[in-house]
Amino acid sequence: MRRSHTYEKANDKLTEMTSLATATTNAVKDGYTENFRIDKDAIAAANGKTYGPKDVAVRNFYRFEGESDPADNVTLYLIETNDGVKGSLINAMGAYADERVARFMAGVEGVHKQIG
C-alpha cells in the first residue's frame, strides 16, 4: 500500500511513508502504543477503558491506497485521549469501512493532519 503523504518526525525531517506497517512502526516509536478498537459508540483500550468522541483528539491520520486491490485501502488514525493514552485505530475505506468508526470520527472535534 502506498500513499503520497509524509510523516513528520520529531527532528523535522520528512520521511516518505510507503506502507501501513512502516507508519504503524513509526507511530509506536512516537508513543502511540495502544491498539484501540471500536466498542459500541466509543473506542476501547486493551484494559477495557472506553473513550467517547469528546474524550479524544486525532493527532494525525494517514490514508493508504492499494495499487491493485481496493480492499487494501485503509486509514490509520493516531489518537490521544484526555487522560494521556496514545494509540492507533485502523479502518478500511469504501465498501469495507466500519460504519461505527466513521460515526465515532464524525463526533471527534480535534482531528489534525500534520504535513510538512
C-alpha positions as a Python dict, from the first residue, in 0.01 Angstrom:
ca = {
    (1, 'M'): (0, 0, 0),
    (2, 'R'): (139, 337, -97),
    (3, 'R'): (40, 690, -14),
    (4, 'S'): (160, 1031, -110),
    (5, 'H'): (167, 1199, 231),
    (6, 'T'): (468, 1238, 457),
    (7, 'Y'): (516, 1176, 827),
    (8, 'E'): (677, 1447, 1034),
    (9, 'K'): (949, 1318, 1266),
    (10, 'A'): (1046, 1490, 1590),
    (11, 'N'): (1363, 1628, 1428),
    (12, 'D'): (1151, 1786, 1150),
    (13, 'K'): (1290, 1557, 883),
    (14, 'L'): (1021, 1427, 650),
    (15, 'T'): (1017, 1059, 569),
    (16, 'E'): (800, 907, 298),
    (17, 'M'): (552, 655, 434),
    (18, 'T'): (516, 371, 191),
    (19, 'S'): (322, 118, 394),
    (20, 'L'): (82, 78, 682),
    (21, 'A'): (344, -134, 859),
    (22, 'T'): (603, 144, 837),
    (23, 'A'): (358, 409, 957),
    (24, 'T'): (247, 189, 1247),
    (25, 'T'): (605, 112, 1349),
    (26, 'N'): (694, 483, 1347),
    (27, 'A'): (379, 568, 1543),
    (28, 'V'): (474, 317, 1814),
    (29, 'K'): (822, 474, 1831),
    (30, 'D'): (647, 809, 1888),
    (31, 'G'): (449, 666, 2180),
    (32, 'Y'): (125, 558, 2009),
    (33, 'T'): (134, 211, 2163),
    (34, 'E'): (-233, 139, 2238),
    (35, 'N'): (-435, -54, 1978),
    (36, 'F'): (-781, 99, 2009),
    (37, 'R'): (-1090, -85, 1890),
    (38, 'I'): (-1447, 27, 1842),
    (39, 'D'): (-1685, -69, 2123),
    (40, 'K'): (-2041, 49, 2052),
    (41, 'D'): (-2015, 430, 2015),
    (42, 'A'): (-1671, 458, 2177),
    (43, 'I'): (-1317, 335, 2136),
    (44, 'A'): (-1176, 89, 2386),
    (45, 'A'): (-823, 35, 2513),
    (46, 'A'): (-679, -308, 2593),
    (47, 'N'): (-755, -257, 2962),
    (48, 'G'): (-1126, -217, 2879),
    (49, 'K'): (-1144, 157, 2942),
    (50, 'T'): (-1361, 332, 2684),
    (51, 'Y'): (-1344, 683, 2541),
    (52, 'G'): (-1616, 878, 2365),
    (53, 'P'): (-1553, 1119, 2076),
    (54, 'K'): (-1527, 1414, 2316),
    (55, 'D'): (-1255, 1230, 2514),
    (56, 'V'): (-1003, 1208, 2230),
    (57, 'A'): (-809, 1408, 1974),
    (58, 'V'): (-682, 1269, 1646),
    (59, 'R'): (-324, 1395, 1631),
    (60, 'N'): (-265, 1270, 1278),
    (61, 'F'): (-403, 1031, 1021),
    (62, 'Y'): (-275, 854, 711),
    (63, 'R'): (-463, 712, 416),
    (64, 'F'): (-316, 420, 228),
    (65, 'E'): (-445, 319, -112),
    (66, 'G'): (-373, -23, -254),
    (67, 'E'): (-228, -15, -602),
    (68, 'S'): (-433, -303, -737),
    (69, 'D'): (-693, -400, -477),
    (70, 'P'): (-949, -156, -330),
    (71, 'A'): (-969, -387, -27),
    (72, 'D'): (-620, -259, 63),
    (73, 'N'): (-747, 97, 122),
    (74, 'V'): (-721, 189, 491),
    (75, 'T'): (-690, 489, 721),
    (76, 'L'): (-462, 489, 1025),
    (77, 'Y'): (-567, 733, 1298),
    (78, 'L'): (-321, 839, 1569),
    (79, 'I'): (-526, 919, 1877),
    (80, 'E'): (-454, 1075, 2216),
    (81, 'T'): (-711, 1050, 2494),
    (82, 'N'): (-794, 1316, 2752),
    (83, 'D'): (-602, 1115, 3013),
    (84, 'G'): (-286, 1083, 2801),
    (85, 'V'): (-323, 739, 2642),
    (86, 'K'): (-178, 739, 2291),
    (87, 'G'): (-264, 477, 2034),
    (88, 'S'): (-396, 398, 1690),
    (89, 'L'): (-717, 292, 1522),
    (90, 'I'): (-728, 146, 1173),
    (91, 'N'): (-1032, 145, 947),
    (92, 'A'): (-1087, 25, 592),
    (93, 'M'): (-1216, 270, 334),
    (94, 'G'): (-1501, 227, 90),
    (95, 'A'): (-1722, -79, 95),
    (96, 'Y'): (-1516, -243, 371),
    (97, 'A'): (-1525, 54, 609),
    (98, 'D'): (-1664, 4, 959),
    (99, 'E'): (-1957, 246, 992),
    (100, 'R'): (-1901, 263, 1367),
    (101, 'V'): (-1556, 414, 1313),
    (102, 'A'): (-1698, 673, 1072),
    (103, 'R'): (-1969, 770, 1325),
    (104, 'F'): (-1711, 792, 1603),
    (105, 'M'): (-1473, 1007, 1397),
    (106, 'A'): (-1759, 1237, 1293),
    (107, 'G'): (-1802, 1323, 1662),
    (108, 'V'): (-1432, 1392, 1730),
    (109, 'E'): (-1365, 1766, 1734),
    (110, 'G'): (-985, 1756, 1746),
    (111, 'V'): (-883, 1597, 1415),
    (112, 'H'): (-548, 1726, 1292),
    (113, 'K'): (-344, 1643, 986),
    (114, 'Q'): (26, 1719, 1018),
    (115, 'I'): (204, 1782, 690),
    (116, 'G'): (544, 1924, 621),
}
